[in-house]
């Protein structure tokens, strides 16, 4: 289909290099590998003007439970022409009747509100080069036998089945767990991303366990650049700042329809996989 002579077509691997260019223009740290991961887990479209990619959007489905809309970028030379709305319309068609989540910038907030999304919280992006910290006790590397338990714990915390994401993280990075009475009671993931590595998701019963899971990965990487995307309600942000990860921005979490979930005594999300994937 076309909009104002701009073609909207399925996002394929052949568009990845152009997508990297757009994300760099937007000031995002995504490498080609980060885009490859996002596309491998998602379906999306690109906008093409005169054989040049000028817009992107991805929809990451988590079974039938929900989907995240992410990587919404419009070339700065094409803004103000309604292209963002066109890309979102395509994303909504891809998502079907799934409940939707996204993390909005201040610039995109008005559009998302017009499309029925409602604010549910705030993401706080913390990052920096972290010095040496003591390795916490009781945290260990996950094994292949832990993957099902990790996915089940993540499903309880996130409210949707993300076993595909968990499987990808196990291959692309590392997983660590806390065990209670031989059962997995918390987990965290780390993988290469942007300027260094991103820790997340982090799922635990309480803040103390969440700190220990994050510290496990920090302790193994002194002097390395690390990023964590947490939310304002977790209480993790001040501790991250104390470790040398400054608050450098974030976004607005939104849902359509909004689903309010009470804190779970067993599993809560303390850090996102990243802002795109939830």
C-alpha positions as CSV (number, residue, x, y, z in Angstrom):
1,X,0.0,0.0,0.0
2,X,1.0,3.6,-0.3
3,X,0.6,6.8,1.7
4,X,1.6,10.1,0.0
5,X,3.7,8.1,-2.4
6,X,5.5,6.4,0.5
7,X,5.5,2.6,0.3
8,X,4.7,0.6,3.4
9,X,6.2,-2.9,3.2
10,X,7.0,-5.9,5.4
11,X,10.2,-5.4,7.5
12,X,12.8,-7.9,6.3
13,X,16.5,-8.6,6.9
14,X,17.3,-6.5,3.8
15,X,16.1,-3.4,5.7
16,X,18.3,-3.9,8.8
17,X,21.3,-1.7,7.7
18,X,18.9,1.2,7.0
19,X,17.2,0.6,10.3
20,X,20.5,1.0,12.1
21,X,21.0,4.3,10.3
22,X,17.7,5.6,11.4
23,X,18.3,4.6,15.0
24,X,21.6,6.3,15.0
25,X,20.0,9.4,13.6
26,X,17.5,9.2,16.6
27,X,20.4,9.0,19.0
28,X,19.7,5.3,20.0
29,X,22.6,3.0,20.7
30,X,21.3,0.0,18.8
31,X,23.9,-2.1,16.8
32,X,23.0,-4.3,13.9
33,X,22.9,-7.3,16.2
34,X,20.3,-5.5,18.4
35,X,18.1,-4.9,15.5
36,X,18.6,-8.5,14.4
37,X,17.3,-9.7,17.7
38,X,14.3,-7.4,17.7
39,X,13.4,-8.5,14.2
40,X,13.9,-12.2,15.0
41,X,11.3,-11.9,17.8
42,X,8.9,-9.6,15.9
43,X,7.0,-8.7,12.8
44,X,6.9,-5.2,11.4
45,X,6.9,-2.8,8.5
46,X,9.1,-0.1,7.0
47,X,8.2,3.0,5.1
48,X,10.1,3.5,1.9
49,X,10.5,6.8,0.0
50,X,12.4,6.8,-3.3
51,X,14.1,3.4,-2.4
52,X,15.1,4.7,1.0
53,X,13.9,3.4,4.4
54,X,12.4,6.4,6.2
55,X,10.4,4.7,8.9
56,X,10.2,1.6,11.0
57,X,7.9,-0.2,13.5
58,X,8.0,-3.6,15.0
59,X,5.4,-5.6,16.9
60,X,6.7,-8.3,19.3
61,X,4.0,-10.8,20.1
62,X,4.0,-12.8,23.3
63,X,1.7,-15.7,22.3
64,X,-1.9,-14.5,22.4
65,X,-1.4,-12.8,25.7
66,X,-0.1,-9.4,24.6
67,X,2.3,-7.6,22.2
68,X,4.7,-4.8,22.5
69,X,5.0,-2.1,19.8
70,X,8.5,-0.9,19.5
71,X,11.3,0.6,17.3
72,X,8.9,3.3,16.0
73,X,11.2,5.7,14.1
74,X,10.5,8.3,11.5
75,X,13.4,9.9,9.6
76,X,13.8,13.4,10.8
77,X,13.4,14.8,7.3
78,X,10.0,13.1,7.0
79,X,8.4,14.2,10.3
80,X,5.2,16.2,10.4
81,X,3.6,14.3,7.4
82,X,1.6,11.7,9.4
83,X,4.0,8.9,8.8
84,X,4.1,8.0,12.5
85,X,0.4,7.4,12.5
86,X,0.6,5.4,9.3
87,X,3.2,3.1,10.9
88,X,1.2,2.7,14.0
89,X,-1.9,1.8,12.0
90,X,0.2,-1.0,10.4
91,X,1.4,-2.1,13.8
92,X,-2.2,-2.3,15.1
93,X,-3.2,-4.5,12.2
94,X,-0.3,-6.8,12.9
95,X,-1.1,-7.0,16.6
96,X,-4.7,-8.0,16.0
97,X,-6.8,-8.2,19.1
98,X,-3.8,-8.7,21.5
99,X,-3.5,-6.3,24.5
100,X,-0.7,-3.8,23.7
101,X,2.2,-2.3,25.5
102,X,4.8,0.3,24.5
103,X,7.2,2.7,26.0
104,X,6.6,6.2,24.7
105,X,8.9,9.2,24.3
106,X,7.4,12.6,25.2
107,X,7.2,13.4,21.5
108,X,5.1,10.3,20.7
109,X,2.8,10.5,23.7
110,X,0.1,12.6,22.1
111,X,-0.2,10.2,19.2
112,X,-0.4,7.1,21.4
113,X,-3.0,8.7,23.6
114,X,-5.2,9.4,20.5
115,X,-4.9,5.7,19.6
116,X,-6.2,4.6,23.0
117,X,-3.1,4.0,25.0
118,X,-3.0,5.1,28.6
119,X,0.0,5.9,30.8
120,X,0.8,3.2,33.4
121,X,4.2,4.2,34.7
122,X,7.7,5.4,34.0
123,X,10.8,3.7,32.8
124,X,14.1,4.9,34.2
125,X,17.2,4.2,32.1
126,X,20.4,3.8,34.2
127,X,23.8,3.2,32.7
128,X,27.5,3.7,33.2
129,X,30.9,2.2,33.7
130,X,30.6,0.3,36.9
131,X,33.5,-0.3,39.3
132,X,34.3,-3.5,41.3
133,X,31.5,-4.8,43.6
134,X,31.5,-7.9,45.7
135,X,29.8,-10.9,44.2
136,X,26.6,-11.7,46.1
137,X,26.0,-15.1,47.7
138,X,23.3,-17.4,46.5
139,X,23.2,-16.4,42.9
140,X,24.4,-18.9,40.3
141,X,24.5,-19.4,36.5
142,X,21.4,-20.9,35.1
143,X,21.5,-24.3,33.3
144,X,19.5,-25.5,30.4
145,X,17.3,-27.4,32.9
146,X,16.2,-24.0,34.4
147,X,14.8,-22.5,31.2
148,X,11.2,-23.7,31.7
149,X,11.2,-22.5,35.3
150,X,12.6,-19.2,34.3
151,X,10.0,-18.8,31.6
152,X,7.2,-19.7,34.0
153,X,8.5,-17.1,36.6
154,X,8.7,-14.5,33.9
155,X,5.2,-15.2,32.7
156,X,3.9,-14.8,36.3
157,X,5.7,-11.4,36.6
158,X,5.1,-10.0,33.2
159,X,1.6,-11.4,32.6
160,X,2.3,-12.9,29.3
161,X,4.2,-15.9,27.9
162,X,7.6,-14.9,26.7
163,X,9.3,-18.3,26.4
164,X,10.6,-17.3,22.9
165,X,12.3,-14.2,24.4
166,X,13.8,-16.3,27.3
167,X,15.1,-18.9,24.8
168,X,16.7,-16.2,22.7
169,X,18.3,-14.6,25.8
170,X,19.8,-17.9,26.8
171,X,21.5,-18.2,23.5
172,X,22.5,-14.5,23.0
173,X,23.6,-13.8,26.6
174,X,23.7,-15.3,30.1
175,X,21.0,-16.2,32.7
176,X,21.5,-16.3,36.4
177,X,19.1,-17.6,39.1
178,X,18.4,-17.6,42.8
179,X,17.1,-20.8,44.2
180,X,14.9,-21.3,47.2
181,X,14.5,-24.9,48.4
182,X,16.0,-26.1,45.0
183,X,13.4,-24.1,43.0
184,X,14.1,-21.0,40.9
185,X,12.8,-18.1,42.8
186,X,14.4,-15.3,40.8
187,X,16.4,-14.7,37.6
188,X,18.2,-12.1,35.6
189,X,19.6,-12.0,32.1
190,X,22.5,-10.1,30.5
191,X,23.4,-9.7,26.9
192,X,25.6,-7.5,24.7
193,X,23.6,-4.4,23.7
194,X,24.5,-0.9,22.4
195,X,27.7,0.4,24.0
196,X,28.2,-2.5,26.3
197,X,25.7,-4.9,28.0
198,X,22.1,-4.6,29.2
199,X,20.9,-6.5,32.3
200,X,17.3,-7.5,32.1
201,X,14.8,-8.8,32.6
202,X,15.2,-9.1,36.3
203,X,12.5,-11.0,38.1
204,X,12.5,-11.6,41.9
205,X,10.3,-11.8,44.9
206,X,11.7,-8.7,46.5
207,X,14.1,-5.8,46.1
208,X,17.0,-7.5,48.0
209,X,17.0,-10.5,45.6
210,X,16.7,-8.1,42.6
211,X,19.8,-6.2,43.8
212,X,21.7,-9.5,44.3
213,X,20.8,-10.7,40.8
214,X,22.0,-7.5,39.2
215,X,25.2,-7.4,41.4
216,X,26.0,-10.9,40.2
217,X,26.5,-9.6,36.7
218,X,28.2,-6.4,37.7
219,X,30.7,-8.2,39.8
220,X,31.8,-10.3,36.8
221,X,32.3,-7.1,34.7
222,X,34.3,-4.5,36.6
223,X,35.0,-1.4,34.5
224,X,32.5,-2.4,31.8
225,X,29.6,-0.3,30.5
226,X,26.2,-1.6,31.7
227,X,22.7,-0.5,31.2
228,X,19.5,-1.3,33.2
229,X,16.0,-0.2,32.4
230,X,13.9,-0.3,35.5
231,X,10.6,1.3,36.4
232,X,9.9,4.0,38.9
233,X,7.8,1.8,41.2
234,X,10.5,-0.9,41.8
235,X,12.8,1.0,44.2
236,X,15.8,-0.2,42.2
237,X,16.8,3.1,40.7
238,X,18.5,4.7,43.7
239,X,20.6,1.6,44.2
240,X,21.7,1.5,40.5
241,X,22.8,5.2,40.9
242,X,24.8,4.2,43.9
243,X,26.6,1.6,41.8
244,X,27.7,4.2,39.3
245,X,24.8,3.8,36.8
246,X,23.4,7.3,36.3
247,X,19.8,8.1,35.4
248,X,20.1,9.2,31.7
249,X,16.5,9.2,30.6
250,X,13.7,6.7,30.1
251,X,10.1,6.7,28.8
252,X,6.5,6.4,29.6
253,X,5.0,3.0,29.9
254,X,1.6,2.7,28.2
255,X,-1.0,0.0,27.6
256,X,-4.1,-0.4,25.5
257,X,-6.3,-1.4,27.2
258,X,-4.7,-0.6,30.6
259,X,-4.3,-3.7,32.8
260,X,-3.6,-3.0,36.5
261,X,-1.8,-5.8,38.2
262,X,-1.2,-6.1,41.9
263,X,2.3,-6.8,43.3
264,X,2.9,-10.5,43.4
265,X,4.5,-12.0,46.6
266,X,6.6,-14.4,44.4
267,X,7.5,-12.8,41.1
268,X,7.9,-9.1,40.2
269,X,9.7,-7.5,37.3
270,X,12.5,-5.2,38.6
271,X,14.2,-4.5,35.2
272,X,13.0,-4.8,31.6
273,X,14.6,-6.8,28.9
274,X,14.9,-3.3,27.4
275,X,12.4,-0.6,26.6
276,X,11.4,-2.2,23.3
277,X,10.7,-5.7,24.5
278,X,9.3,-5.0,28.0
